[in-house]
Amino acid sequence: MPEARSVPRRPSVLIILDGFGLNPSKVNNAVIEAKTPNFDRYFSSYSHIALEASGAGVGLPVGQMGNSEVGHMTIGCGSVVKQDLVRIDEAIENKSFFKNPAFLGALERCKVTDRPMNLIGLLSDGGVHSHINHLLALIKLCSKHHVTPQVHLITDGRDAPPKSAMNYIPDIELALSEYGGVIGTVSGRYHTMDRDRRWARTELAWKMLVKGEGNQAKNVTLAIQDAYDSGETDEFIKPTTLPEYIPVEENDEFIFFNFRNDRSRQMTAALCHSEFNSFERGDFKPITVTCMTQYDP
């Protein structure tokens, strides 16, 4: 019997280049314009294939841009995984969204205390952290259960154009006019969605949400326009309280409608963790935050 030979193991390396893509057009194409002798050699000497990094190829809606989290998940799984954006969209479409036990429990607690439901999340159709359609569905859900929603808008400016917040306001105001509710606060994601433990930013947004501190504006449109006039874009709008703001009280409820968890954790912890100590909260009693997806393991 011939002696078996072991094949020497060779390392395999997975390298991810952020921002590197394949596009046949030369217009605004830094990859084509750059000198890339190593890549030229790899492509001419070795087998290769292009992979889809957006849309259905990575479990997103057709035409939806990909992002780092989606791409890394797909690479790690080795197959297409239906992303949270798609699953939530489908739940709204098939009406199971409106029967979600976590939402219904939170709404029932609001009815017991006769308090508003606080809805917080990124005002965007970028589909990276959130989607405006999910907020609109939550406003409708509150109405079905006779609970007044107080909306806390986080303006985007990164996954959407830097001055696009105004585009979303009419849809929100129309929904609130039809179903009831108010916009209580507005702030840029720079403050409310920090993920790098820059707690001073989170604290400013927390004080706005809980105590009504920060800038004041007569309405959400003026709040955004005042920020633009001061040289701020959507991402950096300072925490601003609006006239219909309702201060947060003990036993109040929040629904955080971001489905991506990394930039929602800090604010969620500041609102609901009893042992939170990253900044001083005074006599604040932690409240319940219902999250659109699992934010912590």
PADO-215449 format. One record per residue (C-alpha): x, y, z. Coordinates in Angstrom, 3 decimals. Example, Ala and Ser with C-alpha at 12.3 -4.5 7.8 and 13.67 -1.06 7.14 Angstrom:
<<12.300, -4.500, 7.800>> <<13.670, -1.060, 7.140>> 
This chain:
<<0.000, 0.000, 0.000>> <<1.590, 3.306, -1.041>> <<2.582, 5.630, 1.763>> <<0.147, 8.497, 2.227>> <<1.602, 11.958, 1.743>> <<0.424, 14.945, 3.673>> <<-0.070, 18.116, 1.698>> <<1.676, 21.035, 3.408>> <<-0.768, 23.629, 4.645>> <<-0.529, 27.066, 3.143>> <<-2.058, 30.079, 4.800>> <<-5.092, 31.739, 3.268>> <<-5.463, 35.458, 3.793>> <<-8.736, 37.382, 3.561>> <<-8.067, 41.064, 2.903>> <<-10.872, 43.625, 2.879>> <<-10.233, 46.961, 1.191>> <<-12.764, 49.547, 2.324>> <<-13.941, 51.699, -0.571>> <<-12.396, 49.532, -3.286>> <<-14.863, 48.531, -5.979>> <<-15.047, 47.481, -9.613>> <<-16.650, 49.963, -11.991>> <<-15.985, 50.018, -15.757>> <<-16.672, 53.760, -15.922>> <<-13.671, 56.050, -15.559>> <<-15.765, 58.971, -14.306>> <<-14.761, 59.819, -10.719>> <<-13.114, 56.392, -10.493>> <<-10.039, 56.600, -8.280>> <<-9.329, 52.871, -8.624>> <<-8.988, 53.036, -12.414>> <<-7.027, 56.281, -12.328>> <<-4.580, 55.042, -9.682>> <<-1.382, 53.127, -10.388>> <<-2.042, 49.609, -9.110>> <<0.789, 47.367, -10.393>> <<0.164, 44.612, -7.852>> <<-3.543, 44.397, -8.554>> <<-2.852, 44.519, -12.285>> <<-0.540, 41.535, -11.851>> <<-2.987, 39.612, -9.691>> <<-5.836, 40.103, -12.143>> <<-3.725, 39.133, -15.152>> <<-2.076, 36.097, -13.536>> <<-4.710, 34.535, -11.261>> <<-8.303, 33.423, -11.498>> <<-10.728, 35.928, -10.043>> <<-14.402, 36.763, -9.887>> <<-16.449, 39.826, -8.957>> <<-19.019, 39.562, -6.150>> <<-22.148, 41.619, -5.627>> <<-21.836, 43.892, -2.583>> <<-25.306, 45.454, -2.611>> <<-28.943, 44.628, -3.151>> <<-30.152, 41.035, -3.252>> <<-26.553, 39.787, -3.471>> <<-26.099, 40.554, 0.236>> <<-29.667, 40.100, 1.457>> <<-30.834, 43.689, 0.933>> <<-33.668, 45.112, -1.186>> <<-32.934, 45.515, -4.880>> <<-31.054, 48.781, -5.420>> <<-30.131, 49.185, -1.733>> <<-26.459, 50.024, -1.225>> <<-24.362, 47.705, 0.885>> <<-22.355, 48.694, 3.934>> <<-19.567, 47.345, 6.104>> <<-21.740, 45.367, 8.514>> <<-23.744, 43.725, 5.736>> <<-20.614, 42.911, 3.737>> <<-18.748, 41.457, 6.698>> <<-21.726, 39.326, 7.700>> <<-22.089, 37.925, 4.195>> <<-18.372, 37.143, 3.951>> <<-18.372, 35.521, 7.379>> <<-21.426, 33.373, 6.666>> <<-20.330, 32.440, 3.164>> <<-23.893, 32.777, 1.925>> <<-26.615, 35.359, 1.465>> <<-28.322, 36.245, 4.757>> <<-31.587, 38.173, 4.780>> <<-30.719, 41.468, 6.481>> <<-32.700, 43.192, 9.228>> <<-33.911, 45.883, 6.828>> <<-35.558, 43.250, 4.634>> <<-36.992, 41.265, 7.542>> <<-38.576, 44.375, 9.075>> <<-39.930, 45.524, 5.707>> <<-41.491, 42.089, 5.216>> <<-42.976, 42.157, 8.722>> <<-44.642, 45.493, 7.949>> <<-45.910, 44.134, 4.638>> <<-47.408, 40.951, 6.130>> <<-48.720, 42.847, 9.218>> <<-46.794, 40.724, 11.753>> <<-44.929, 43.922, 12.710>> <<-48.159, 45.213, 14.256>> <<-48.528, 42.061, 16.383>> <<-44.974, 42.014, 17.736>> <<-45.186, 41.050, 21.440>> <<-42.370, 43.413, 22.482>> <<-44.108, 46.393, 20.876>> <<-47.503, 45.411, 22.245>> <<-46.116, 45.004, 25.754>> <<-44.507, 48.438, 25.665>> <<-47.711, 50.023, 24.381>> <<-49.770, 48.322, 27.074>> <<-47.468, 49.734, 29.757>> <<-47.949, 53.216, 28.259>> <<-51.704, 52.779, 28.494>> <<-51.460, 51.739, 32.147>> <<-49.430, 54.851, 33.043>> <<-51.283, 57.117, 30.574>> <<-47.950, 58.270, 29.152>> <<-46.686, 58.816, 25.580>> <<-44.554, 56.308, 23.713>> <<-41.144, 57.798, 22.923>> <<-39.962, 56.799, 19.444>> <<-36.276, 57.472, 18.785>> <<-34.093, 56.673, 15.797>> <<-32.251, 57.886, 12.735>> <<-34.360, 59.928, 10.303>> <<-33.136, 58.464, 7.036>> <<-33.947, 56.290, 4.061>> <<-30.294, 55.238, 3.815>> <<-31.140, 51.775, 5.083>> <<-27.856, 51.400, 6.965>> <<-28.995, 52.045, 10.545>> <<-32.707, 52.639, 10.087>> <<-35.436, 53.462, 7.614>> <<-38.108, 56.146, 7.814>> <<-40.776, 53.604, 6.811>> <<-40.223, 51.795, 10.105>> <<-40.892, 55.003, 12.046>> <<-44.058, 55.626, 10.048>> <<-45.228, 52.090, 10.850>> <<-44.580, 52.659, 14.564>> <<-46.592, 55.894, 14.528>> <<-49.464, 53.960, 12.975>> <<-49.056, 51.180, 15.551>> <<-49.279, 53.681, 18.421>> <<-52.503, 55.049, 16.982>> <<-54.054, 51.573, 16.749>> <<-53.516, 51.195, 20.493>> <<-54.563, 54.749, 21.408>> <<-51.110, 55.765, 22.637>> <<-49.636, 59.162, 21.732>> <<-46.151, 58.917, 20.201>> <<-43.481, 61.486, 20.990>> <<-40.885, 61.336, 18.217>> <<-37.222, 62.098, 18.868>> <<-35.581, 62.626, 15.487>> <<-31.895, 61.900, 14.900>> <<-30.745, 63.568, 11.691>> <<-28.382, 61.648, 9.416>> <<-26.048, 63.410, 6.982>> <<-23.743, 60.406, 6.490>> <<-25.812, 57.622, 4.949>> <<-27.927, 60.330, 3.309>> <<-26.868, 63.700, 1.821>> <<-25.552, 66.189, 4.416>> <<-28.551, 68.520, 4.133>> <<-31.397, 66.138, 3.376>> <<-33.268, 66.109, 6.712>> <<-35.894, 68.566, 5.460>> <<-36.931, 66.039, 2.797>> <<-38.256, 63.619, 5.416>> <<-40.156, 66.070, 7.618>> <<-43.360, 66.288, 5.499>> <<-43.903, 62.509, 5.705>> <<-43.436, 62.547, 9.479>> <<-45.702, 65.551, 9.993>> <<-48.369, 64.037, 7.725>> <<-48.334, 60.782, 9.704>> <<-48.533, 62.629, 13.029>> <<-51.372, 64.769, 11.690>> <<-53.280, 61.670, 10.597>> <<-52.563, 59.380, 13.540>> <<-51.690, 61.816, 16.343>> <<-48.434, 62.543, 18.109>> <<-45.705, 65.157, 18.397>> <<-42.067, 65.737, 17.517>> <<-40.352, 66.424, 20.834>> <<-36.673, 66.771, 19.951>> <<-34.204, 66.771, 17.084>> <<-30.450, 66.196, 17.157>> <<-27.666, 65.049, 14.861>> <<-26.261, 61.534, 14.966>> <<-22.877, 62.968, 16.008>> <<-24.330, 63.388, 19.500>> <<-27.067, 60.802, 19.842>> <<-25.388, 57.904, 18.022>> <<-21.769, 58.045, 19.165>> <<-20.199, 54.588, 19.446>> <<-16.652, 55.423, 20.549>> <<-17.301, 56.153, 24.239>> <<-17.176, 59.892, 23.742>> <<-19.711, 60.169, 26.500>> <<-19.828, 63.966, 26.533>> <<-21.703, 63.768, 23.222>> <<-24.114, 61.158, 24.521>> <<-24.680, 63.179, 27.683>> <<-25.771, 66.264, 25.728>> <<-28.322, 64.228, 23.795>> <<-29.466, 62.392, 26.943>> <<-30.101, 65.687, 28.748>> <<-32.184, 66.815, 25.776>> <<-34.243, 63.605, 25.775>> <<-34.752, 63.302, 29.518>> <<-34.686, 66.894, 30.779>> <<-35.440, 69.030, 27.728>> <<-32.081, 70.801, 27.956>> <<-30.186, 72.178, 24.962>> <<-31.145, 74.473, 22.120>> <<-34.765, 75.541, 21.686>> <<-36.690, 76.015, 18.439>> <<-40.293, 76.858, 17.540>> <<-40.631, 73.814, 15.267>> <<-38.534, 71.084, 13.685>> <<-38.140, 72.890, 10.352>> <<-36.762, 76.002, 12.043>> <<-34.491, 73.844, 14.205>> <<-32.914, 72.325, 11.111>> <<-32.731, 75.638, 9.248>> <<-31.143, 77.364, 12.253>> <<-28.511, 74.639, 12.298>> <<-27.796, 75.119, 8.594>> <<-27.531, 78.879, 9.116>> <<-24.948, 78.192, 11.838>> <<-22.860, 76.084, 9.477>> <<-24.022, 72.703, 10.788>> <<-25.065, 69.839, 8.533>> <<-27.541, 67.128, 9.514>> <<-24.947, 64.974, 11.253>> <<-23.932, 67.753, 13.634>> <<-27.247, 69.417, 14.547>> <<-27.022, 70.274, 18.232>> <<-29.590, 68.698, 20.590>> <<-32.725, 70.826, 20.277>> <<-36.012, 70.712, 22.175>> <<-39.289, 71.687, 20.504>> <<-42.377, 73.323, 22.094>> <<-44.425, 70.099, 22.256>> <<-41.677, 68.218, 24.090>> <<-42.945, 66.058, 26.959>> <<-40.371, 65.516, 29.757>> <<-39.452, 61.907, 30.477>> <<-40.792, 60.486, 33.738>> <<-40.236, 57.335, 35.757>> <<-41.721, 54.235, 34.066>> <<-41.827, 55.896, 30.633>> <<-41.214, 53.793, 27.540>> <<-38.900, 54.194, 24.542>> <<-38.767, 52.286, 21.270>> <<-35.408, 52.676, 19.506>> <<-36.169, 51.940, 15.864>> <<-32.581, 51.673, 14.601>> <<-32.005, 48.094, 13.485>> <<-28.205, 48.340, 13.417>> <<-26.954, 48.117, 16.971>> <<-23.474, 49.641, 17.137>> <<-24.520, 53.297, 17.271>> <<-27.586, 52.713, 19.430>> <<-25.926, 51.036, 22.405>> <<-24.541, 54.059, 24.251>> <<-27.794, 56.001, 24.365>> <<-29.764, 52.866, 25.187>> <<-27.426, 52.125, 28.097>> <<-27.760, 55.696, 29.383>> <<-31.543, 55.360, 29.356>> <<-32.082, 51.879, 30.759>> <<-29.049, 50.483, 32.609>> <<-29.322, 50.724, 36.389>> <<-25.540, 50.505, 36.917>> <<-24.647, 53.066, 34.240>> <<-21.788, 55.336, 35.375>> <<-20.317, 56.929, 32.243>> <<-21.804, 60.290, 33.236>> <<-23.852, 61.593, 36.142>> <<-27.620, 61.060, 35.807>> <<-28.665, 62.479, 39.180>> <<-31.862, 60.945, 40.559>> <<-32.925, 59.580, 37.146>> <<-34.685, 56.220, 37.349>> <<-33.791, 53.913, 34.424>> <<-36.632, 53.315, 32.000>> <<-37.529, 50.549, 29.560>> <<-36.167, 50.710, 26.013>> <<-37.593, 48.306, 23.450>> <<-35.076, 47.843, 20.640>> <<-35.839, 47.053, 17.016>> <<-33.200, 44.301, 17.072>> <<-30.859, 42.763, 19.649>> <<-28.425, 45.498, 20.684>> <<-26.344, 43.479, 23.165>> <<-25.374, 39.784, 23.248>> 
